[in-house]
Amino acid sequence: METIMGKHPAEIISVLSTSKGEEIMLLDMLDQRLPIPRRSSVAKNIVQAMSLALACLSADPKSRPTMKQVSGAILAQKIPIVEPFHAVSLAQLRQNLFRTSTSSWSS
């Protein structure tokens, strides 16, 4: 998260557990010094990295993926983008993970 955000994610980690966390857009989390991704492959990589980072921040340690599962998800690139990049919220990323977590984390 720190690499994508360009700063330590301490503030966002605490906000994720509140209702304000549902309103945060992925685009607002990106390092402002970097250009907005125009290519879908770059956007997909950012969505995947943030989705995995959010999964690793789950309050329940048993819900977090193992490093083997994270590396498998990175290699498989299973996380789809169903919205335009500018419209993806952190809440959508978390919901997407919960929908796919049973299949992707169990392998």
Residue pairs with C-beta under 8 A, 6 or more apart in sequence:
1 9
1 12
1 29
1 50
1 53
2 8
2 9
4 29
4 30
4 31
4 46
4 49
4 50
4 53
5 12
5 29
5 30
5 31
6 30
6 31
6 32
6 33
6 34
7 31
12 21
12 24
12 29
12 90
13 57
15 21
15 24
16 54
16 57
16 90
16 94
17 59
21 90
21 91
22 89
22 90
22 91
23 89
23 91
24 89
24 90
24 91
25 86
25 87
25 88
25 89
25 90
26 46
26 47
26 50
26 85
26 88
26 89
26 90
26 93
27 36
27 85
27 86
27 88
29 50
29 90
30 36
30 46
36 85
36 86
37 43
37 46
37 85
40 81
43 81
43 85
44 77
44 79
44 81
46 85
47 79
47 81
47 85
47 88
47 93
48 73
48 74
48 77
48 79
50 90
50 93
51 79
51 93
51 96
51 97
52 65
52 70
52 73
52 74
52 79
54 90
54 93
54 94
54 97
55 63
55 64
55 65
55 70
55 97
55 101
55 105
56 64
56 65
56 70
57 64
58 64
63 101
65 73
65 101
65 104
65 105
66 105
69 104
69 105
69 107
72 104
72 107
73 79
73 104
76 104
78 100
78 104
79 96
79 97
79 100
80 96
81 88
83 92
